[in-house]
Amino acid sequence: MNPEDRTTIDLIRHGEPVGGVRFRGHQDDPLSPKGRKQMDDAIGAYSNWDLVITSPLRRCLEFAQKTATKLQLPLEIEAQFRELDYGSWEGRTADEIREHHPGALENFFSNPIQYPPSGSESLVAFQTRIFSAWQNTLSKHHGKKILLVCHGGTIRMVLTHLLHMPIEKLFRITVPHAGITRIAQCSKDTDRFGQLIFHHGTL
């Protein structure tokens, strides 16, 4: 296979934001010092990319800007890669949700289509925008090596598409802070020849 036909995407989840672990979809908190170190450690000295693409949310954008500047790479901001909007759960911890809404969190993780938080983005709408952004990225940057700085939900949704999983099972995939997932696409046809090279791996 001609190497120019292979598109490689390294998806990295942001590190821990200020405020610690909580439901943070569109809430725009920056990275904490711990989160910045997590991402710096994950990338290390690796530099084999042609461009950086990022969610516009600060916990992704600030690191993407720094990395693109450091490596002298083009930077694209893609709003469609932002996280799922958690509605009334935005900014709340799991313990707070369990205290005020017993059973709601467990129902959501079991079937997020049937039991979404009030006011949240539907999982189907989330799937549609992530898949649209994914298709556009593969078409626009065919044959390139890409660093995509994004979110746990974004990575999960890409993997459900790649692995033909039901989208309501996406929370069976663990995506740690600063975890890296590598996907290779060997065709401009986004439904063919996609391969998961590693998940939560090392560059």
C-alpha positions as CSV (number, residue, x, y, z in Angstrom):
1,M,0.0,0.0,0.0
2,N,1.2,3.5,-0.8
3,P,2.0,5.3,2.4
4,E,0.3,8.4,1.0
5,D,-3.0,6.5,1.1
6,R,-2.8,6.0,4.9
7,T,-4.2,8.7,7.2
8,T,-3.1,8.3,10.9
9,I,-5.0,10.1,13.6
10,D,-3.7,10.2,17.2
11,L,-6.6,11.2,19.4
12,I,-5.6,12.5,22.8
13,R,-8.1,13.3,25.6
14,H,-7.4,16.5,27.5
15,G,-5.8,16.2,31.0
16,E,-7.6,16.9,34.3
17,P,-9.3,20.4,34.3
18,V,-9.5,22.9,37.2
19,G,-12.1,21.6,39.5
20,G,-11.2,17.9,39.2
21,V,-13.4,15.1,37.9
22,R,-17.0,16.1,37.2
23,F,-19.5,16.1,34.3
24,R,-18.0,18.8,32.1
25,G,-19.4,18.8,28.6
26,H,-19.5,22.4,27.2
27,Q,-18.5,23.9,30.6
28,D,-15.2,25.6,29.6
29,D,-12.8,25.1,32.4
30,P,-9.0,25.2,31.7
31,L,-6.5,22.5,32.5
32,S,-5.2,22.3,36.0
33,P,-1.4,22.1,36.5
34,K,-1.9,18.4,37.0
35,G,-3.7,18.2,33.7
36,R,-1.0,20.1,31.8
37,K,1.6,17.7,33.2
38,Q,-0.5,14.7,32.2
39,M,-0.6,15.9,28.6
40,D,3.0,16.9,28.4
41,D,4.0,13.5,29.8
42,A,1.8,11.7,27.3
43,I,3.2,13.5,24.3
44,G,6.8,13.6,25.5
45,A,9.3,14.3,22.7
46,Y,7.1,12.9,19.9
47,S,6.6,15.1,16.9
48,N,5.6,13.0,13.9
49,W,2.5,14.9,12.9
50,D,1.6,17.1,9.9
51,L,-1.1,19.2,11.7
52,V,-3.0,19.6,15.0
53,I,-6.8,19.7,15.2
54,T,-8.6,20.6,18.4
55,S,-11.9,21.1,20.1
56,P,-12.4,24.8,20.8
57,L,-12.9,24.2,24.6
58,R,-10.0,25.5,26.6
59,R,-9.0,22.2,28.2
60,C,-8.1,21.1,24.7
61,L,-7.3,24.4,22.8
62,E,-4.6,25.7,25.1
63,F,-2.5,22.6,24.8
64,A,-3.2,22.3,21.1
65,Q,-2.0,25.8,20.5
66,K,1.1,25.3,22.6
67,T,2.0,22.0,20.7
68,A,1.3,23.4,17.3
69,T,3.5,26.4,18.0
70,K,6.3,24.3,19.5
71,L,6.3,21.9,16.5
72,Q,5.6,24.6,13.9
73,L,2.5,22.8,12.7
74,P,-0.8,24.1,11.3
75,L,-3.6,24.3,13.8
76,E,-7.3,23.8,13.0
77,I,-10.1,24.5,15.5
78,E,-13.1,22.2,14.9
79,A,-16.2,23.0,17.0
80,Q,-17.9,19.8,16.1
81,F,-15.3,17.8,18.1
82,R,-16.4,19.4,21.4
83,E,-17.7,17.1,24.2
84,L,-21.3,16.0,24.7
85,D,-23.5,18.6,26.4
86,Y,-24.6,17.1,29.7
87,G,-27.4,19.6,30.3
88,S,-28.4,19.8,34.0
89,W,-25.4,17.7,35.0
90,E,-22.9,20.2,33.7
91,G,-20.3,21.0,36.4
92,R,-21.6,18.4,38.9
93,T,-19.7,15.5,40.4
94,A,-21.0,11.9,40.3
95,D,-21.6,12.0,44.0
96,E,-23.7,15.1,43.7
97,I,-25.8,13.6,41.0
98,R,-26.3,10.4,43.1
99,E,-27.3,12.4,46.1
100,H,-29.9,14.5,44.4
101,H,-31.1,11.9,41.8
102,P,-30.6,8.4,43.1
103,G,-30.3,5.8,40.3
104,A,-30.1,8.4,37.5
105,L,-26.4,8.0,36.9
106,E,-26.5,4.2,36.8
107,N,-29.5,4.4,34.3
108,F,-27.6,6.9,32.1
109,F,-24.4,4.7,31.9
110,S,-26.6,1.7,31.2
111,N,-28.6,3.3,28.4
112,P,-27.8,7.0,27.7
113,I,-30.3,7.1,24.9
114,Q,-33.2,6.2,27.1
115,Y,-32.1,8.0,30.3
116,P,-30.3,11.3,29.3
117,P,-29.8,14.2,31.8
118,S,-32.5,16.8,31.4
119,G,-31.6,19.5,28.9
120,S,-28.7,17.5,27.5
121,E,-27.7,16.9,23.9
122,S,-29.1,13.7,22.6
123,L,-26.7,10.9,21.9
124,V,-27.9,10.6,18.3
125,A,-27.2,14.3,17.7
126,F,-23.8,13.9,19.3
127,Q,-23.1,10.9,17.1
128,T,-24.2,12.9,14.0
129,R,-21.9,15.8,14.6
130,I,-18.9,13.7,15.6
131,F,-19.2,11.5,12.6
132,S,-19.6,14.5,10.3
133,A,-16.4,16.1,11.7
134,W,-14.6,12.7,11.4
135,Q,-15.6,12.3,7.8
136,N,-14.6,15.8,6.9
137,T,-11.3,15.4,8.6
138,L,-10.4,12.2,6.8
139,S,-11.5,13.7,3.5
140,K,-9.7,17.0,3.9
141,H,-6.5,15.6,5.3
142,H,-6.2,12.3,3.5
143,G,-2.7,10.8,3.8
144,K,-1.7,13.0,6.7
145,K,-0.6,12.3,10.3
146,I,-2.9,14.2,12.6
147,L,-3.0,15.0,16.3
148,L,-6.6,15.5,17.4
149,V,-6.9,17.0,20.9
150,C,-10.4,16.3,22.1
151,H,-12.6,14.7,24.8
152,G,-13.5,11.3,26.3
153,G,-16.9,11.3,24.7
154,T,-15.6,12.3,21.3
155,I,-13.1,9.4,21.4
156,R,-15.7,7.0,22.5
157,M,-18.0,8.0,19.7
158,V,-15.3,7.6,17.1
159,L,-14.5,4.2,18.4
160,T,-18.2,3.1,18.4
161,H,-18.3,4.0,14.7
162,L,-15.0,2.3,13.9
163,L,-15.9,-0.9,15.8
164,H,-19.6,-1.0,14.8
165,M,-20.7,-0.8,18.4
166,P,-24.2,0.3,19.4
167,I,-23.8,3.9,20.5
168,E,-25.7,3.3,23.8
169,K,-22.7,1.1,24.8
170,L,-20.1,3.8,24.4
171,F,-19.5,4.1,28.2
172,R,-18.1,0.6,28.2
173,I,-15.0,2.2,26.7
174,T,-12.6,3.8,29.3
175,V,-10.8,6.9,28.2
176,P,-8.4,8.3,30.8
177,H,-7.2,11.8,31.0
178,A,-4.4,12.4,28.5
179,G,-5.0,8.9,27.1
180,I,-4.0,8.4,23.4
181,T,-5.8,6.4,20.8
182,R,-4.4,5.8,17.3
183,I,-6.5,5.1,14.3
184,A,-5.3,4.4,10.8
185,Q,-7.6,5.0,7.8
186,C,-6.4,3.4,4.6
187,S,-9.1,4.7,2.2
188,K,-10.9,7.9,1.5
189,D,-14.1,5.9,2.1
190,T,-14.6,6.3,5.8
191,D,-16.7,3.1,6.1
192,R,-13.8,1.0,4.9
193,F,-10.3,0.0,6.1
194,G,-10.3,1.8,9.4
195,Q,-8.1,0.2,12.0
196,L,-7.7,0.7,15.7
197,I,-3.9,0.6,16.2
198,F,-3.9,1.1,19.9
199,H,-6.1,2.6,22.7
200,H,-4.6,4.3,25.8
201,G,-1.2,3.5,24.3
202,T,2.2,5.1,24.2
203,L,3.7,7.2,21.3
